[in-house]
């Protein structure tokens, strides 16, 4: 984006990108910079004679890098703006990811060290067994984090191939419930003979993650509802729990890596914050979408919508 300014910091001309971004009516130029952009921060940069600065645009909710260079006319100057919002967002995500990874690894590594140090004291045989079991458990937790991260990486770089097969959706859900050993009622409302043709293993993993979360975050003995409907061009599979629910401000972020609504929840109960991230990417690989919202009768419901082409004639 480029804006040509005069000595009084009025906008004389704007290129197409700037006109589109700021919704500038070229017929109303020249006009003051604030009037044209609605951003006082840009005026501050120009009048302070900074040649380069970063600006958070309040009205447009974007972050830009501003550069000021002389124009051919010595009384004029050109303000170049580069939208770096996505770069800053990615930098923040990267920083949060590193911080969260350190946080998740620090606890099991500390436990490993303390348990190993306890073995130096020549404990009783019964205690040695307990310490050994803890070492194995913590090592397994670290291994699981690494495996999940590796899988996320493979998905994000497109390294996971699709293995398409035809199967009955109701049978897939029943198999998942039985395999997970869910200790509560699971109410299934799925059209009989609803056949799908997609990557069964990836859909199974996505569904398993949702069922596992529903069981973890629901009161003991409360039921889980699993429903499938055909809506428009999609088949929508939903999993509803009877837990405390999730506040709306968290709905979009629960699918981020290591994001946890309640960080005080024990790791064993709440996981690492990777399951939903993996589920989202698996669903996207299948050409679908995933979202969550509050259930009308209480609890939280997660939806997986797959394109209708994933259906076959029963």
C-alpha positions in Angstrom: 0.0 0.0 0.0 1.3 3.5 -0.9 0.1 7.0 0.0 1.5 10.1 -1.5 1.6 12.9 1.2 2.3 16.6 0.9 4.3 18.8 3.4 1.2 19.0 5.6 0.7 15.2 5.7 -2.3 15.4 3.5 -3.0 12.4 1.2 -2.7 13.5 -2.4 -2.9 10.1 -4.0 -3.2 6.5 -3.1 -2.6 3.3 -5.0 -5.2 0.7 -5.6 -4.2 -1.5 -2.6 -4.4 1.5 -0.2 -7.7 2.7 -1.7 -9.2 -0.8 -1.2 -7.8 -1.3 2.3 -8.8 2.1 3.6 -12.0 2.4 1.4 -10.6 5.7 0.0 -12.8 7.7 -2.4 -10.2 9.1 -4.8 -12.5 12.0 -5.8 -12.2 13.4 -2.2 -8.4 13.7 -2.3 -6.5 15.6 -1.2 -7.6 15.1 2.4 -5.9 14.7 5.8 -4.2 11.4 6.6 -6.4 10.8 9.7 -9.6 11.6 7.7 -8.6 9.2 5.0 -7.3 6.3 7.1 -9.1 6.8 10.4 -5.8 5.9 12.1 -4.1 8.5 14.3 -1.1 6.3 14.8 -0.1 6.8 11.1 -0.3 10.5 11.6 2.0 10.3 14.6 4.5 8.3 12.6 4.5 10.7 9.7 4.7 13.9 11.8 7.5 12.4 14.0 9.6 11.9 10.9 10.2 8.3 11.7 11.4 6.5 8.6 10.2 3.1 9.7 7.8 2.0 12.4 5.3 -0.6 13.3 1.7 0.4 13.8 -1.3 -1.3 15.3 -4.3 0.0 13.4 -7.1 0.4 15.9 -10.0 1.0 13.4 -8.9 -1.7 10.9 -7.6 -4.1 13.5 -4.4 -4.9 11.6 -0.7 -4.5 12.2 1.3 -2.7 9.5 5.0 -1.9 8.9 5.3 1.8 7.9 8.1 3.1 5.8 8.5 6.7 4.7 10.6 7.6 1.7 11.2 10.9 -0.2 9.0 11.5 -3.3 10.3 13.0 -6.5 8.9 16.4 -5.4 11.0 17.5 -2.4 7.8 18.9 -0.8 6.2 15.4 -0.8 6.8 12.0 0.6 5.5 8.5 0.2 4.1 6.4 3.0 4.5 2.6 2.3 2.4 0.2 4.4 2.9 -3.5 4.6 0.3 -5.7 6.4 2.3 -7.9 8.8 -0.7 -9.0 10.9 -0.3 -12.7 9.9 3.5 -12.6 10.5 2.9 -11.2 14.0 0.2 -13.8 14.7 2.5 -16.6 13.6 5.3 -15.3 15.7 3.0 -15.2 18.7 1.7 -18.7 18.0 5.3 -19.9 17.7 6.3 -18.3 21.0 3.2 -19.7 22.7 3.9 -23.2 21.2 7.5 -23.2 22.6 6.4 -22.0 26.0 3.6 -24.6 26.2 5.9 -27.4 25.0 8.4 -26.5 27.7 5.6 -26.4 30.3 4.2 -29.8 29.2 7.7 -31.5 29.2 9.0 -29.9 32.3 6.6 -31.7 34.7 7.3 -35.3 33.5 11.0 -34.7 33.1 11.2 -33.3 36.7 9.2 -36.3 37.9 11.6 -38.6 36.1 14.6 -37.0 37.7 13.2 -37.0 41.2 12.1 -40.7 40.9 15.5 -41.7 39.6 17.2 -39.9 42.5 15.0 -41.8 44.9 16.4 -45.0 43.6 19.9 -44.0 44.8 18.7 -44.3 48.4 18.3 -48.1 48.0 14.6 -48.2 48.8 12.7 -51.3 49.8 11.7 -53.7 46.9 8.1 -52.6 47.1 9.1 -49.0 46.7 11.6 -49.8 43.9 8.7 -51.3 41.9 6.5 -48.3 42.5 9.4 -46.0 41.4 10.0 -48.1 38.3 6.3 -47.9 37.4 6.4 -44.2 37.8 9.5 -43.9 35.6 7.7 -45.9 32.9 4.5 -43.8 33.2 6.3 -40.5 32.9 8.4 -41.8 30.0 5.2 -42.9 28.2 3.8 -39.5 28.7 6.8 -37.8 27.1 6.6 -40.4 24.3 2.9 -39.6 23.7 3.6 -35.9 23.4 6.4 -36.5 20.9 4.2 -38.9 18.9 1.3 -36.4 18.8 3.6 -33.6 17.7 5.1 -35.8 15.0 1.6 -36.7 13.8 0.6 -33.0 13.7 3.7 -32.2 11.8 3.0 -34.9 9.2 -0.6 -33.7 8.8 0.4 -30.0 8.4 3.0 -30.7 5.7 0.6 -33.0 3.8 2.6 -36.1 4.5 -0.4 -38.2 5.4 -1.9 -40.2 2.5 -5.6 -41.0 2.4 -6.6 -44.7 2.6 -10.2 -44.6 1.4 -12.6 -47.4 2.2 -16.3 -48.0 2.4 -17.9 -48.6 5.8 -21.1 -48.2 7.9 -20.9 -45.2 10.1 -23.1 -46.7 12.8 -20.8 -49.7 13.1 -17.7 -47.4 13.2 -19.2 -45.5 16.2 -20.2 -48.7 18.0 -16.7 -50.1 17.5 -15.1 -46.9 18.9 -17.3 -47.0 22.0 -16.5 -50.6 22.7 -12.8 -50.2 22.1 -12.5 -47.2 24.4 -14.3 -48.9 27.2 -16.5 -45.9 28.0 -18.0 -46.4 31.4 -21.2 -44.6 30.8 -24.3 -44.8 28.6 -23.7 -43.7 24.9 -26.9 -42.7 23.1 -26.4 -43.2 19.4 -28.8 -41.7 16.8 -27.5 -42.6 13.4 -29.5 -43.5 10.3 -29.4 -47.2 9.8 -27.2 -48.3 6.9 -25.5 -44.9 6.6 -22.5 -45.9 4.5 -19.5 -43.6 4.0 -16.5 -43.7 1.8 -13.5 -42.0 3.3 -10.4 -42.7 5.3 -11.8 -44.9 8.1 -8.7 -44.8 10.4 -8.5 -41.0 10.4 -12.2 -40.6 11.1 -11.9 -43.2 13.9 -9.1 -41.3 15.5 -11.0 -38.0 15.3 -14.1 -39.6 16.8 -12.1 -41.4 19.5 -10.6 -38.1 20.6 -14.1 -36.5 20.9 -15.5 -39.5 22.8 -12.6 -39.6 25.1 -12.9 -35.9 25.9 -16.7 -36.2 26.4 -16.0 -39.0 29.0 -13.3 -37.1 30.7 -15.2 -33.8 31.2 -18.6 -35.3 32.1 -19.9 -36.2 35.6 -19.6 -40.0 36.3 -22.5 -42.0 34.9 -23.8 -39.1 32.7 -24.6 -40.1 29.1 -22.9 -39.1 25.9 -24.9 -38.4 22.8 -23.6 -39.3 19.4 -25.7 -38.3 16.4 -25.3 -38.2 12.6 -27.5 -36.3 10.3 -27.4 -35.4 6.6 -27.6 -31.6 6.2 -27.3 -30.0 2.8 -24.1 -31.2 1.2 -22.7 -32.6 4.4 -23.0 -35.4 6.8 -22.7 -34.0 10.3 -21.5 -36.2 13.2 -21.9 -34.7 16.7 -20.7 -35.7 20.1 -22.3 -34.1 23.2 -21.3 -34.4 26.8 -23.1 -33.4 30.0 -20.1 -31.5 31.5 -19.8 -27.9 32.7 -19.4 -26.7 29.1 -16.9 -24.2 27.6 -17.2 -20.5 27.6 -17.8 -19.0 24.1 -14.5 -17.2 24.1 -12.7 -20.5 24.1 -14.7 -22.2 21.3 -12.3 -21.4 18.5 -9.1 -21.7 20.5 -9.7 -25.2 21.9 -8.4 -26.6 18.6 -5.0 -24.9 19.0 -2.0 -27.0 20.1 -1.5 -27.1 23.9 -4.5 -24.9 24.5 -6.4 -25.7 27.7 -9.5 -24.1 29.0 -8.6 -25.1 32.6 -4.8 -25.3 33.1 -5.3 -26.3 36.7 -6.8 -29.6 35.6 -4.3 -32.5 36.1 -2.5 -33.8 33.1 -3.9 -37.3 33.5 -7.5 -35.9 33.5 -7.2 -33.2 30.9 -4.5 -34.5 28.5 -1.9 -32.3 26.8 -4.1 -30.1 24.8 -3.1 -31.9 21.6 -6.1 -34.1 21.0 -8.4 -31.5 19.6 -5.6 -30.0 17.5 -5.0 -33.4 15.9 -8.7 -33.9 15.5 -9.1 -30.6 13.6 -6.3 -31.4 11.2 -7.6 -35.0 10.6 -11.0 -33.6 9.8 -9.5 -31.1 7.4 -7.5 -33.8 5.7 -10.8 -35.6 5.1 -12.1 -32.4 3.5 -14.4 -31.5 6.4 -14.7 -29.0 9.1 -15.1 -29.1 12.9 -16.5 -26.7 15.5 -18.0 -26.7 19.0 -20.9 -24.9 20.7 -22.9 -25.2 23.9 -25.6 -27.8 24.0 -29.1 -26.5 24.5 -29.8 -28.7 27.5 -26.3 -28.2 29.0 -22.9 -29.5 28.3 -20.8 -29.1 25.2 -21.3 -30.5 21.7 -18.6 -31.0 19.1 -19.5 -31.3 15.4 -17.6 -32.9 12.5 -19.0 -32.1 9.1 -17.8 -34.1 6.1 -18.7 -33.4 2.5 -21.6 -35.4 1.1 -19.2 -37.0 -1.4 -17.9 -39.0 1.6 -21.3 -40.8 1.5 -22.2 -43.7 -0.6 -25.5 -45.3 -1.5 -26.5 -47.7 1.2 
